[in-house]
Amino acid sequence: MVQEDLKRFERTLAILIMLQSKRLVKAQHLSERFGVSLRTIYRDIRSLEAAGVPVIGEAGVGYSIMEGYRLPPVMFSREEATSFVAAEKLMQKFTDASLGSYFQSAMNKVKSVLKGQEKDWVEALEKQVWSSPRPDLFNSGIPNALEILFNCIVEKKQVHLEYRSLGSDKPQQREIEPVGVFHENDHWYIFGFCHLRNDYRQFRTDRIVAISRTDEPFTKEHGSMDDHKKESNYDAKTRVVIAVNKKVVRYMGNGKKYYGFLSEEEKGDEIEMVFMVQSPMDGLARWYMMFGDYARVIEPDDFRKKIKELAEKTTANLTEVFSAQLQKLQ
């Protein structure tokens, strides 16, 4: 009984913290978050109200706390303090300079409420954890790219981009309405409505030459990133199946996960791999060519043609180089 009461106390306290961290929290979300029934959540909310916490609830909408009410500084456990170190290292690796500095400032405030032992623990661990930076995620000339995007997404303002697409010599001028930002295949992408194409497009942040916010409002409602991801799940993707000799599979590492890898199955001396990729399939094709002499394409024909095109271009480039060398020797 004592253990059950302790769990209820910890859950109720966690609910209070969640109520303080968001403007509105739905009972269904709390139920799923803590793995308990709605009836239990209602009881916990009544416990908070009985303790004097000014919880405001509206049927079918959710719960919130009266403006101005704040819980005294929270004490973090050693395990929670340890998670700060990992988060800080990852932020240094995956964000631009501007957002990284804001996170550092926020972390200093969080660390200020740690107890003495936890501060020593975090300081000792920080010196032993290292993550290699990824300077190519963002153009060094625009250190505040994510900050601009986040602000425009919330304020629903259009963004002006100078964007260099793959194979383009000069950057193009783009006016977009940014819907969201996502990290995939080791790169940051902007997903938004492009006025030049009059359709939704995604843009890799390392190909942005310049970015600036405008005062132009969105021209339409775009919904959430989840909505768009569900719509484009498999509709615009192609199923690619390749077979790779077992001898080289061990040397392929985790590269396949960046190119829409779905599954693999052992068949004789080969491993059959299935991918779902978006056209024009360039990324998967170039990755395939690294071990193409030990692999074969099962389907589709379009992917075979893509491989053939890349192979012919490579051969042409090599022939040109050899010809130039022979002319010098003559």
C-alpha positions as CSV (number, residue, x, y, z in Angstrom):
1,M,0.0,0.0,0.0
2,V,2.9,2.3,0.8
3,Q,4.5,1.6,-2.6
4,E,1.2,2.4,-4.3
5,D,0.8,5.7,-2.5
6,L,4.3,6.6,-3.4
7,K,3.7,5.9,-7.1
8,R,0.5,8.0,-6.9
9,F,2.4,10.9,-5.3
10,E,5.1,10.8,-7.9
11,R,2.6,10.7,-10.7
12,T,0.6,13.6,-9.3
13,L,3.7,15.6,-9.0
14,A,4.7,14.8,-12.5
15,I,1.2,15.9,-13.7
16,L,1.7,19.2,-11.9
17,I,5.0,19.7,-13.7
18,M,3.4,19.0,-17.0
19,L,0.6,21.4,-16.3
20,Q,3.2,24.1,-15.7
21,S,5.1,23.3,-18.8
22,K,2.2,23.6,-21.2
23,R,-0.7,26.0,-21.7
24,L,-3.2,23.2,-22.0
25,V,-3.0,19.4,-21.2
26,K,-5.7,16.9,-22.2
27,A,-6.7,14.2,-19.8
28,Q,-6.4,11.6,-22.6
29,H,-2.7,12.7,-23.1
30,L,-2.0,12.3,-19.3
31,S,-3.7,8.9,-19.3
32,E,-1.5,7.7,-22.2
33,R,1.6,9.3,-20.8
34,F,1.4,7.6,-17.4
35,G,-0.4,4.4,-18.5
36,V,-3.4,4.7,-16.2
37,S,-7.1,5.1,-16.8
38,L,-8.9,8.4,-17.3
39,R,-10.7,7.8,-14.0
40,T,-7.3,7.7,-12.2
41,I,-6.2,11.0,-13.9
42,Y,-9.5,12.7,-12.8
43,R,-8.7,11.5,-9.2
44,D,-5.2,12.9,-9.4
45,I,-6.4,16.2,-10.6
46,R,-8.9,16.4,-7.7
47,S,-5.9,15.7,-5.3
48,L,-4.1,18.7,-6.8
49,E,-7.1,20.9,-6.3
50,A,-7.5,19.7,-2.7
51,A,-3.9,20.6,-2.1
52,G,-4.6,24.2,-3.2
53,V,-3.3,24.1,-6.8
54,P,-5.5,26.3,-8.9
55,V,-6.3,23.8,-11.7
56,I,-8.7,25.1,-14.4
57,G,-10.6,22.3,-16.3
58,E,-13.0,22.5,-19.2
59,A,-14.8,19.4,-20.4
60,G,-13.6,18.3,-23.8
61,V,-10.8,20.9,-23.8
62,G,-8.3,20.0,-21.1
63,Y,-6.6,21.3,-18.0
64,S,-4.5,24.3,-17.3
65,I,-3.1,26.2,-14.2
66,M,-4.2,29.7,-13.3
67,E,-1.8,32.3,-14.7
68,G,0.8,33.3,-12.2
69,Y,1.0,30.1,-10.2
70,R,4.4,28.5,-10.1
71,L,5.9,25.5,-8.3
72,P,9.1,26.3,-6.4
73,P,12.4,25.3,-8.1
74,V,12.4,21.6,-8.9
75,M,15.2,19.3,-7.6
76,F,16.6,16.9,-10.2
77,S,17.7,13.4,-9.6
78,R,21.2,12.2,-10.6
79,E,19.7,10.2,-13.5
80,E,17.9,13.3,-14.8
81,A,21.1,15.4,-14.4
82,T,23.0,12.8,-16.4
83,S,20.5,13.2,-19.3
84,F,21.3,16.9,-19.4
85,V,24.9,16.0,-20.5
86,A,23.7,13.9,-23.4
87,A,21.2,16.5,-24.5
88,E,23.8,19.3,-24.4
89,K,26.3,17.3,-26.4
90,L,23.7,16.4,-29.0
91,M,22.6,20.1,-29.2
92,Q,26.2,21.1,-29.9
93,K,26.3,18.6,-32.8
94,F,22.9,19.0,-34.4
95,T,21.9,22.7,-34.1
96,D,23.1,26.0,-35.6
97,A,25.2,28.5,-33.6
98,S,22.3,30.7,-32.5
99,L,20.1,27.9,-31.1
100,G,23.1,26.2,-29.6
101,S,24.0,29.4,-27.6
102,Y,20.4,29.7,-26.3
103,F,20.4,26.1,-25.2
104,Q,23.7,26.6,-23.4
105,S,22.1,29.6,-21.5
106,A,19.0,27.5,-20.6
107,M,21.2,24.6,-19.4
108,N,23.2,27.0,-17.1
109,K,19.9,28.0,-15.5
110,V,18.9,24.3,-15.1
111,K,22.3,23.4,-13.6
112,S,22.0,26.3,-11.1
113,V,19.2,24.4,-9.2
114,L,21.2,21.2,-9.0
115,K,22.4,20.1,-5.5
116,G,26.1,20.2,-4.9
117,Q,26.7,16.4,-5.5
118,E,24.7,16.5,-8.7
119,K,26.7,19.5,-9.9
120,D,30.0,17.6,-9.3
121,W,28.5,14.6,-11.1
122,V,27.5,16.6,-14.2
123,E,30.8,18.4,-14.3
124,A,32.8,15.2,-14.1
125,L,30.7,13.5,-16.8
126,E,30.9,16.5,-19.2
127,K,34.6,16.2,-19.5
128,Q,34.3,12.5,-20.5
129,V,31.6,12.8,-23.1
130,W,32.4,14.0,-26.6
131,S,30.5,14.3,-29.8
132,S,32.0,15.3,-33.2
133,P,30.5,18.5,-34.5
134,R,28.7,18.6,-37.9
135,P,29.6,22.0,-39.4
136,D,28.1,21.0,-42.7
137,L,24.5,20.9,-41.4
138,F,24.2,24.7,-41.8
139,N,25.9,27.4,-43.9
140,S,28.4,29.1,-41.6
141,G,27.2,32.4,-43.0
142,I,23.8,32.0,-41.5
143,P,24.3,30.9,-37.9
144,N,20.7,31.7,-36.9
145,A,18.8,29.7,-39.6
146,L,16.8,27.5,-37.2
147,E,16.0,30.6,-35.0
148,I,14.5,32.4,-38.0
149,L,12.6,29.3,-39.1
150,F,11.1,28.6,-35.7
151,N,10.0,32.2,-35.3
152,C,8.3,32.3,-38.7
153,I,6.6,28.9,-38.2
154,V,5.0,30.2,-34.9
155,E,4.2,33.7,-36.2
156,K,3.1,32.3,-39.7
157,K,5.3,34.6,-41.7
158,Q,6.9,33.8,-45.0
159,V,10.6,33.2,-45.4
160,H,12.9,34.3,-48.2
161,L,15.6,31.8,-49.2
162,E,18.5,31.8,-51.6
163,Y,18.7,28.1,-52.2
164,R,21.2,26.0,-54.2
165,S,19.6,22.7,-55.3
166,L,21.6,19.6,-56.2
167,G,23.2,20.1,-59.6
168,S,22.5,23.9,-59.7
169,D,25.4,26.3,-60.2
170,K,23.6,29.4,-58.9
171,P,21.2,29.7,-55.9
172,Q,17.5,30.4,-56.7
173,Q,15.3,32.9,-55.0
174,R,12.5,31.1,-53.1
175,E,9.6,32.5,-51.0
176,I,8.2,29.8,-48.8
177,E,5.7,29.3,-46.0
178,P,7.6,27.1,-43.5
179,V,5.3,24.4,-42.1
180,G,7.9,22.6,-40.1
181,V,11.5,21.4,-39.6
182,F,12.7,17.8,-39.4
183,H,15.9,15.9,-39.1
184,E,16.3,12.9,-41.4
185,N,19.2,10.9,-43.0
186,D,21.7,13.0,-41.0
187,H,20.5,16.3,-42.4
188,W,18.1,19.1,-41.3
189,Y,15.2,19.8,-43.7
190,I,12.6,22.6,-44.0
191,F,9.2,21.5,-45.2
192,G,7.1,24.3,-46.6
193,F,4.8,25.7,-49.3
194,C,7.0,27.0,-52.1
195,H,5.5,29.9,-54.1
196,L,7.8,29.3,-57.0
197,R,6.6,25.7,-57.4
198,N,3.1,26.4,-56.0
199,D,3.4,23.2,-54.1
200,Y,4.9,21.7,-50.9
201,R,8.6,21.1,-51.0
202,Q,11.5,20.2,-48.7
203,F,14.8,22.1,-48.5
204,R,18.1,20.9,-47.0
205,T,19.5,23.5,-44.6
206,D,23.1,23.0,-45.8
207,R,22.1,24.1,-49.3
208,I,20.7,27.4,-48.0
209,V,23.0,30.3,-49.0
210,A,20.9,33.0,-47.3
211,I,17.7,33.2,-45.3
212,S,15.6,36.1,-44.0
213,R,12.1,36.5,-42.5
214,T,9.5,38.7,-44.2
215,D,6.5,40.5,-43.0
216,E,4.2,38.6,-45.4
217,P,1.7,36.4,-43.7
218,F,0.9,32.8,-44.8
219,T,-1.6,32.6,-47.6
220,K,-3.2,29.4,-46.4
221,E,-3.6,27.0,-43.5
222,H,-1.1,24.2,-43.7
223,G,-1.9,21.9,-40.8
224,S,0.8,20.0,-38.8
225,M,3.9,18.1,-39.8
226,D,2.2,14.9,-38.7
227,D,-0.6,15.5,-41.2
228,H,1.8,16.0,-44.1
229,K,4.0,13.1,-43.1
230,K,1.0,10.8,-43.0
231,E,-0.2,12.0,-46.4
232,S,3.2,11.4,-48.0
233,N,4.0,8.2,-46.2
234,Y,4.3,5.9,-49.2
235,D,2.3,7.6,-51.8
236,A,5.3,9.3,-53.6
237,K,7.8,6.5,-52.8
238,T,9.2,3.6,-54.8
239,R,9.9,0.2,-53.6
240,V,13.5,-0.9,-54.3
241,V,14.8,-4.4,-53.7
242,I,18.5,-5.3,-54.0
243,A,20.5,-8.4,-53.2
244,V,23.9,-8.2,-51.7
245,N,26.6,-10.8,-51.3
246,K,26.9,-11.9,-47.6
247,K,30.7,-11.2,-47.8
248,V,30.3,-7.5,-48.0
249,V,27.1,-6.9,-45.9
250,R,29.2,-6.7,-42.7
251,Y,31.1,-3.8,-44.2
252,M,28.1,-1.8,-45.1
253,G,27.5,-0.5,-41.6
254,N,24.4,1.5,-40.8
255,G,24.4,3.4,-44.1
256,K,21.3,1.7,-45.3
257,K,19.1,3.3,-42.7
258,Y,19.6,6.7,-44.3
259,Y,18.1,5.6,-47.6
260,G,14.6,4.3,-46.6
261,F,15.7,0.8,-45.5
262,L,12.7,-1.3,-44.5
263,S,13.7,-5.0,-44.1
264,E,16.2,-7.7,-45.1
265,E,16.0,-11.4,-45.6
266,E,18.7,-14.1,-46.0
267,K,18.4,-16.0,-49.3
268,G,21.3,-18.4,-50.0
269,D,24.6,-16.5,-50.4
270,E,22.8,-13.2,-50.5
271,I,20.9,-10.7,-48.2
272,E,17.9,-9.3,-49.9
273,M,17.1,-5.7,-48.8
274,V,14.0,-3.7,-49.3
275,F,13.9,0.1,-49.4
276,M,11.2,2.7,-49.9
277,V,12.6,5.8,-51.5
278,Q,11.4,9.0,-53.1
279,S,12.4,9.8,-56.7
280,P,14.8,10.5,-58.2
281,M,16.5,7.9,-56.0
282,D,19.9,9.5,-56.3
283,G,21.0,8.9,-52.7
284,L,20.3,5.2,-52.7
285,A,21.8,4.8,-56.2
286,R,25.1,6.4,-55.2
287,W,25.2,4.4,-52.0
288,Y,24.6,1.2,-54.0
289,M,27.5,1.9,-56.3
290,M,30.0,1.7,-53.5
291,F,29.5,-2.1,-53.4
292,G,27.8,-2.6,-56.8
293,D,30.3,-5.2,-57.9
294,Y,28.9,-7.4,-55.1
295,A,25.2,-6.6,-55.6
296,R,22.4,-6.8,-58.0
297,V,19.1,-4.9,-58.5
298,I,16.0,-7.1,-58.3
299,E,13.4,-4.3,-58.8
300,P,12.4,-1.8,-60.2
301,D,13.7,-1.1,-63.7
302,D,13.8,2.7,-63.0
303,F,16.4,2.0,-60.3
304,R,18.5,-0.1,-62.7
305,K,18.4,2.8,-65.2
306,K,19.5,5.2,-62.5
307,I,22.5,3.0,-61.7
308,K,23.3,2.6,-65.4
309,E,23.2,6.4,-65.8
310,L,25.6,7.0,-62.9
311,A,28.0,4.2,-64.2
312,E,28.0,5.7,-67.7
313,K,28.8,9.2,-66.3
314,T,31.6,7.8,-64.1
315,T,33.1,5.9,-67.1
316,A,32.9,9.0,-69.3
317,N,34.7,11.0,-66.7
318,L,37.4,8.4,-66.3
319,T,37.9,8.1,-70.0
320,E,38.3,11.9,-70.3
321,V,40.9,11.9,-67.6
322,F,42.8,9.0,-69.2
323,S,42.7,10.7,-72.7
324,A,44.1,13.9,-71.2
325,Q,47.0,12.0,-69.6
326,L,47.8,10.1,-72.8
327,Q,47.9,13.4,-74.7
328,K,50.4,14.8,-72.2
329,L,52.6,11.7,-72.6
330,Q,52.6,12.0,-76.4
